[in-house]
Amino acid sequence: MDMKYQADLTDARNEGRLEVERTIAIKMLRAGEPHEKIKQYTKYTDEELDVLYQSDCCES
């Protein structure tokens, strides 16, 4: 696992904060990480990641 996101992931799981996990997913999407890598760190599906990406693009 890439250590760059490990601390954020641990916080999200330990504290049960879904918002943190969402933030990690968006950060990784913006960085151009592939869905398979993002799914290692979050519980999102490909479809959910597509929706997150679309909503993030439209907000900016």
N, C-alpha and C positions, 0 to 999 in steps of 0.2 A: 504494500500500500504506500502511496505517495505521502510522505510525512508532512508535506506542505499544508494539507487539509486535516491532518489527524487531530490536532488540538480542538479545532472547531467541531469536528465530528464527535469527539469524546464529550464535549460540553453539551451538544445537542442530545445525545443519547442519555447522559447522566441526569440532565435536568428536564428531559422530556419536552424540550422546546422545539416545536415544529417550525417555528419562524426561523430559528437558527439553521435548521436543515434546509429550508427554502432559500435562505440567503446564500448558503454554501452552493446549492445547485445553480442559482442565478450567477454567482461569481464564476463558477466553473463553465457555465454556458457562455458567458461573456468572454472567457479566456479561450474559447474554441475547443474545449475538451469534448471528447466523444461521449455519447450517451452511456456506453458500456463502462467507462471510467467513472462517470458521475453516479451510476447505479451501484458502484462499489461503496460509495460513501453515503448514499441516501437510499430511501425506500421508494423513490419515484420510479414509475414505469416510463417507457419510451413516449407513450401518449401524453402522460402528465408533463414530461420534460418539454415536449413540443408546445403544449399549452403555456407552460411557464415562459418559454422562450418568446412566444408570440405576444404574451401580455407584457413582458419586459420590454420588448422592442417598441410596442405601441405607447408605453408610458414615457419613454425617453423623448 
